[in-house]
Amino acid sequence: MIARGFAFAALLGVGLVAQKGAQEGAQAELVLGSGEHAYDWVDGWPKPDAEGAPLELGYTHGCVVVDGDDNVYVETNAEQAVFVFDADGALLRTFEGRGLEDGLHGLCLVREGDDEFLYATHLKGRVLKLDLTGEIVWEVGYPEESGLYPGGERFHPTGVAVASNGDVFVADGYGRHYVHRFDRDGKYLASFGGTGTALGEFKNPHGIRIETLFGRELLLVADRENRRLQLLTLEGKPVRAMTDGIRRPCGTASKDGVWAVADIEGRVTLLDEKGAVLAHLGEQPDPEKADTKDVPPAEQERGRFHSPHAVAFDSRGALYVVDWLVAGRVTKLRPR
């Protein structure tokens, strides 16, 4: 009976496995997935504010990354711009006052020597390198040298990734659907892609990431409106596309050969490196509550995602999921 229950729960991405602290009214433990891909839904993450009220994140239309100390960086359109939490969900700091509010969208974290830096995109045509306190190291605007943006219009970058040699790749997902390459100092190098359905073309290259496969670095692109992931060389030559289990992917993360895909149509999908589906987590069965930014906190469902926009793993394999919601939401899933 237990095995049958787990099988049914795995299909839904949610398993209810134990009741703890019933006398105190504690919530039941909740497990997403099953077997090697089972995660506890962590309640109370992030922790409440100083007054004990749920922390107000603001509109979470951005990304999430984890640094080498397992601190978690969550972008928001609020004045704070980025919330930084420790692994237990305690707020450490924000990036308020840095001029980054209302538009941060893409984010990646890179170790350079003994230091770590954040690379970010802003929907108002900005690409930035930041230190871990939010101070701007350098900033560039639209790639004028590409000749693709007369007057600087329609550059709305959504994703950023950095190769081992320091080259920076920027996806213009809300603009002209190109990926642009800059050097480590922000100097423009090249562009590839553009609007289309052929391999190597994109319709909203929303999130991008460097993935090392076959002994070389490749670019993994969440090609959202083409409803696929694409692997390309760093020069933009297509390697393959993946569509199994993919609906509208926004961003990806990887750890130990498992790829997590934030799918804005209401679930997180786990794939292996060949693109085979391992599990769907937290699938939202109600189409009215999926792929929407307008779910208030009182209607946000425990154990269900609404509009996953970004994912990140920490060093222990915990998975952080940001939902695209005006009221804001970030969820921690702890591996069992």
Secondary structure, 3 states (H helix, E strand, C coil): CHHHHHHHHHHHCCEEEECCCHHHCCCCEEEECCHHHCEEEECCCCCCCCCCCCCCCCCECCCEEECCCCCEEEECCCCCCEEEECCCCCEEEECCCCCCCCCEEEEEEEEECCEEEEEEEECCCEEEEECCCCCEEEEECCCHHHCCCHHHCCCCCCEEEECCCCCEEEECCCCCCEEEEECCCCCEEEEEECECCCCCCECCEEEEEEEEECCEEEEEEEEHHHCEEEEECCCCCEEEEECCCCCCEEEEEEECCEEEEEECCCEEEEEECCCCEEEEECCCCCHHHCCCCCCCHHHCCCCCCCCEEEEEECCCCCEEEEECECCCCEEEEEEC
